[in-house]
Amino acid sequence: MKFHIKTFGCQMNMNDSEAIKGILKLKGFTPVEDITEADIIIVNTCAVRKKAEDKFYGKLGEINRVKKRKKNLVVGVCGCVAEKEKEKLLENNVVDFVFGTRSIPRIDQIIDEALKGKRFVYMEDHIEELDGSFPRIRDSKHHAWVTIIYGCNKFCSYCIVPYTRGREKSRPMPDILKEVSSLASQGYIEITFLGQNVDSYGKDLKDGSSLAKLLSETEKIEGIERLWFLTSYPKDFSDELIEVIARSNKIARSIHLPVQSGSNKILKLMNRGYTKEFFVELIQKIRKAIPDVSISTDIIVGFPGESEEDFYETIELVENLRFERVNLAVYSPREGTYAAKHFIDEIAQSEKSRRLQKLLELQKRINRDINKEYLNKEVEVIVENTLEKTPGFLYGRTINNKIVIFEGSRELIGQKVHIKICRTTAGPLYGEITKQEVKV
């Protein structure tokens, strides 16, 4: 039988889909790209923002058209919308089964039941079975996502994740190192450690494990050339972690630290647990210890109660801290969160859009200014892939997360090359290969 998986949302969902594909292939199922060829379709969903949820329901409409022509098609839903909606999803006749984010290890058994014609919801927690020996079909041959901690304990007032992903649960460090060693033996050179709050890694294990210690141990694995981690939480970003990054030549000089707002009033309403002053001091500490670091962030505009003065505090923060990248989002209430229950979403959509646009324009100017400094410099890049719409061109990433586009053949994917930057924009850098490192 043939299966197709459509994934929405974050890197955690991508990693989950890789595990689902691995289990199903091991059981004899064949993955297909075209949904019209599939006997089973699984949609891995995101509920962080309304826009992501809307995309899922749009996809269900497309699948419905296929199902009308293919009566035996079986459709499953997983991910954060599955956790949020559960039985409600079965009210849609397109959906045959729903399973939880911690039920993935049993996907083969779940599908066996669905193929018998049963319609059901399965939400049991089997996450501890998803260890380093679990089969996965990875989307890249040189870079691998490795989830190290599941869930989140923070309960930011706007966020649905603690309700859909559950409480924090770390994987034992030996199991993670075993998985990375296996990946290295298969030729993987880049690893990204994943968690909703990756800095909390190890706290629940109570054995001294931490993200800093895990990175230090992973560095020792032969063949691994670059390490990334996502996503950090400002209050949990330790001095030990800063020191480990500063002395490493393998850990990426790229840190994603979501600030969400530059106003202390709004940060308190968001239940973020820190002040603007704390965040600024943390960024200054990181930059002092790691001068070549690039720092990116997330910001929500239009949160309930955000006045024009609050918004301009965020503008001021962005101007002063000059992030390498800012992921911007307009606030949308998520059913079940504290903010949705207790705050009125009173800011007009037009005003939210105006604030979003103002921040976008500011960040574009900052990006352009930062990128100008790379002109005529040589950078080391790990080649990621070809440019779909520009034949003969590739893109890669520097150790501080700058995207570089250049001419070259696809044989270079997964290789290190040196690029001289010839042109800069507010987005990617453009250059020419000056040297490439050949794998032995």
N, C-alpha and C positions, 0 to 999 in steps of 0.2 A: 504494500500500500504506500501511497505517496502523501507527504505532509508539507505544509507551508506554514511558516511562522512570520507574523508581522509584529515588529517591536516598536513601541512608542516610548519616549522618555529617556531616562538617565542611563549612565554606563552600567549601573547595577542591573537594570532591566536587560541590557545587552548581554551581560555576563550570564544572567538567568536563562536567556534564550539559547546561549551557547550550550548550557548544561542540558536543556530540554532536547535540543537537536542531537547532542551526544547520546543521550539515553535512547531516543527513538531510533537512531541509526544502528546502535548496538543491538536493538531488538528486531532489526530487519526492515525498518521503514526507510523510505527513500525521500530525501529533501528535494523540493522543487521550487523554482522561483515564480512560476506562473500559477496563480491561485486557481485558474480554471482546470489545471491538471491535477489538483490535490484531492485526496479522499478525506483528509483531515486538515482543518485550518485552525491554528491557535493564534489568538491576538493577545500580546503581552502589553498591558495598558499602563498609562500614567494618569494620576489624578492630582498632581501638584498644582496645576492651573486649569481653569475651565477650558481654555483653548485646547489643551492636550486631551481632555475628556471629549470635547466636541469632535476632535479628529478621529477618536475611536468610534464614536457613533456614526460618523460619516463612512468609516471603513465597514461597519456592519451593514450599511445600506448597499455598499458595493458587493459584499459577500452574499447578501440576500438575493441579489440578481443572479449570482452564480448558483445559489442553492435552489432557485426555482427551476433551473435547467438540469440540476444534478441532485436528484431527490435523496440519494444516499450520503451526501456530504455531511460530515460531522464537524461541528464548530465549537471550539472551546475558548474560554476567556480566563486570563490570569493577570497578575500584576495588581497595581494599586486600586484600579476601578473595581476589580473582582473582589478585593478585600472590603471595599467601601460599600458596594451595592449587594453583593452576595445573591440571595434568592431573587431579588428584584430583576436581575439580569435574565432569569429564566422566563420572565413575563414576555420577553422578546422571543418570538418563535425561531429566530435565526440561531439563537444560542442553545446548545445541547448540554454543555457542562461548564462549570465554573470551579476553579481551584485556586488555592492560596499561594502567597509568595513563599511560604515555608513548606508547601506540599510537593514541590518540584521533584524530589527524589522518587515519588510514587507515580510519576506521569504515565509510565507504561501501564500500570494497573488501572489508573484512572481512564485511560483511553480504551483499554479492554472492556471496561464496563459501559463506556459510551457507545462502543461499536455494537453492543447488545441491544441498543435502542433505549437505554436508560437516560433520563434527564435528571441532573443532580448537581449539588454543590459539595465540594470536598475541601475542608479547611484545616485538616490535621497538621500538626507541627512535626516535621521530620527533617528539619534543617541540619541537625547534627550528622545526618547520613551523607550530606553533600560535602565530602572531604576531598583531599588532594588527589585521590585515586579515581575520582568520579570521571566518567567519559564526557568529553566536551568536543564540539565542532567549533573551532575558533575562526573568526572572520579574517584574521591576519596570520601570516606565517612568521612574523618577526616580533610582534607586539602582543602581549596577553593581559587581559583584565583578570585580577585575582581578588575576589571578595575576602576581606579579613574580619569584618564585623558586620552583623546584621542588626537592623532596627535602630531606634533612637529614643533616648530618655529625656529630651530637652523640652518638648511640648511648647514650642513657640506658638503664640496664640493664633497665627494665621495658617499653621502647617498641618496637613493631613497625615504626614508620614508616620508619626508615632502610632496612629490608629490603624494604618494599613500595613506597616512593616513590623510592628510590635516592639518589645523592649530589646535593649542592646544585648547581643550574644556574640562573643569573640570566638574565633577559631583557635585551637591550640597552636602555638608557634611552631612546634616540630612538624605539624601537618602542613602548614603554609610553606615552610622551607622545603619540605619534601616535594610539594607541587612545583615550586619554583625551580628546584634542581632538575625535576623531570622536564620542565619546559626548556631549561638551558640545554639539556642533552638533545632536545629536538631542534635546536637552532634558534630559539627565541632569545633576543638580545635586550628587549625592553619589557618591563613589567609595570603595570599600574595597580597599586593596592587601592581597593575600594571600600567605602563604608559611608552610611548616611552621616556619621560623625566619626571619621577615621582616626581622629586624635584620641577618642575614647578607647581605642583598641587596648585590650588587656586588663582594663580596670576590673571587669567582672571575673576574670580568671584568678585574681588574687595570688599570682605566682611570680610577680615582678615583671611580667610581660608589658611592653609598651611599644608604641609605634617607633620610637627612637631606637629601641633595642632590636626590633624586627628589621628595620632598615639596615642597621649595622651588621646584623648577621647575614642578611640577603646580599649585601655588597661582597661578601667573601665567596659567593658562588661563582665558579669559573664560567665565563661566557656571558654573564649578565653585564651589560654595558650602561644601561640607564634605568633609573627607578623613579616612578612618579607616585603620587598619592592624592586621593580625592575622597570626600570633601572635608575641609577642616572647620573647626568651630573656634572662634577667637578665645574663649575662656579656657579651652583645653589645650591650646598650643603652647607646649612646654619649652622651657629654657634648654632642657636636654635635647629636644628635637632640633632647636636652632643650632646648637653646637654640633650635632651629628651632620646636619646638612652643610654647615660651614666648612667642615674639614674633609668632606667627601668630594671625589671627582666623578661619582656615578649618580648621585641623587640629583634630580633635576633642580635647577635654580628657578623653580616656578611654584608659587604657593597661591592656592585659591582660598581666600579668607572672606566669606560673605559678611558684609557689614549691615546691609539691609536699609539703614537710614543714618543720616548724620545728626538727627535730633534725639536728645536724651529722652524727651517726652514720648516720642514715637517708639524708641527702643524699649522703654518700660512697658508701653501698651502691647508691644510685640512679644514681651516676656523673653527678651534676648539675654538678660543676665549680665550685661556689661554696659558701660557708658561710652560715649564718643571719645572721651579723654583716654580711657583704657585702650580703646582700639588704636588711636593715634600713637600712643606710647609703644604698643606692641609692634606696629609697623616700623616705627623708628628703630626699635631694638633689633628687628630682623634685618633691616637694611644696613645697620651699623655692622652686624656680624657677617652678613652676606652681601657685599656691595653690588654684585652683578645679578642679584635676584630680581625676578619680575613678579609682581603681585597683582592678582586679579580679584574681582569681588562680585557680589550680587547686590542689587538694590531694588526695592519695591517702592513704586510711587503710588500716591493716592490711597495710602492706608487710612482707615477711619480716624478722623481727628487730625490729620495732617494739614496744618495751616500753611499759608504762603511762607510764613517765617520758618516753619519746620522744613519746608521744601528747600528754602535757600540755605539752610544749614547743611543740607545734603549736598547742594551745589558747591558750597564752600569747602566741604570735606573732599569732594572729588577734585576740585581745583588744587587744593593743597597737597593731597597725597599722590596725585598723578598715577593712577592705576594703569597697568598695561592693557587690561581689558575689563569692561564692566558688563555683566549680564543684567539687562534691565527688564523689569516686568511691571505691569499695571496690576494693582491689587484686585483680586477677585475672590469673593467669599467661598470657602470650602465647607460644605455641609458637614457638621459634626465637630468643627473646630471651635475653640473658645471665642475667637473673633466673630465668627458667623452667628454664634448664639447671643453674644452680649454687646456687640458693636453695630451701629447702623452704618451701612455703606452709603454715606451721604454725599460723597464727592462726585460731581457729574463726570460722565465718561469723557466729555470734551475737555474738561479740565485735567483729568488724568492723562489724556493724550498730549495735551500741551506740555505738561511737566515732563513726560517721557521724551518728547521731541527735543526739549531744551537740554536735557541731560545727554541725549544722543549726539547732539551737535557739539556740546562741550567735550565729550569723550572722543569724538572723531578728531577734533582739533588737537587734543592731547596726544592721541595715537600718532597723528601725522608728525608732530614735533619730536616725539620719542623715536620714531622710526627714521627720521632724517639723520640721526646720529650714527646709523648703520651704513650710510652711503660710503662706498669704496673700502669698507672693512671686509675682512674674510671671516666667515663663520663656519663651524662644523655642524653638519646636518645629518640626521638619520632619515633616509628616504622612505616615505610612507606609501605613496601610490602615484598612479598617473592622473593627470587632469582629464576628467571625462570629456569636457567640451573643447579641449585644446590638444589635439594629437601631437605627440612628440615631446610633451612637457610633463614634468614630474613636480611633486611638492614634498617637502620634508619639514622637519622641525628641529630647532636648535635646543640646547640644553635648558635655555630659559624661555622656551615655548613660543618662539617666533616662527611663523609659517614662512617658508621660502619657496619660491617657484622658479624653476630653471629648466633648460632643455636637456633631455637625456633619454636613454632607453630604459624600458621597464625592467631589464636585468639588474638595474641598480636598486630596486626596491629591497629594503632591509639592509642596505649597505650604508656605511659612513662616507660622506663626501665633504669636500671643502668648497665653499661657494664664495666668490667675491660679489658683493652687493653692488648692482649697477643702477637700480631704481628703487625708490621707496614710495609707499602709499600710506593711507591711514589704516590699511589692512595688511595684506601680505608684502613681503620683500621680494625683489626680483634680482636674479644674479646669474653668474656663469660658473661652471665647475672649473676649479683650478687644480684639484687633486682628489683622487678617490682611494679609499683603503680597500684592498682586495682581501676577501676572506680566504683563509687557508683551508 
